[in-house]
Amino acid sequence: MQYFVYALDHTYTDDSRTESKRLGYFKNLEELQKVKSKAVQLPGFKIFPECFVIQKYILDKVNWKEGFTEVIGEIGRDYLESGDEVDASIVSVKELGIESVFCLSHTYTLNTYLDDERFIGIFSGYEKAQMVMNELKNKSGFKDFPNDFILDEVELNAMHWTSGFYWEQ
């Protein structure tokens, strides 16, 4: 059986830039909405309340299976623009009874103002994420920056961006 998590993002785009913040991963929409209602009260978020985005991501799915040869995206970041397609056969991680997931990405610095970042996936266990990371370390691009993987355990149903933000126009 496949499982998914909800993700809550806040993404604002204007003529000169895109700002994106991941507020957390969630087992269900009720917990996500609680965090969203807190976030919309914070500086920055309350200026752009229409910019919250809810997406679903399939657990243990590898979103970046190959290496790379060039910088990606217009700002050097590769966030999935939309979540995964989830049908009735894929159920929420609340059925698993887990309290955290493991997020894997790869980020290296291009210059003082720009990182090149790839979102690899969200995993149910540390060992699964570690195995994917070890496989990718042998692929082009990744092998040039083998120490730039980020593997974090992330608590589900928790607000991970708590300070708001300052928006300079």
Buried (B, 14 or more C-beta within 10 A) or exposed (E): EEBBBBBBBBBBEEEEEEBBBBBBBBBBEEBBBEBBEEBBEBEBBEEBEEBBBBBBBBBBEBBBEEBBEEBBEEBBBBBEEEBBEBEEEBEBBBEBEBEBBBBBBBBBEEEEEEBBBBBBBBBBBEEBBBEBBEEBBEBEBBEEBEEBBEBEEBEBBBBBBEEBBEEEE
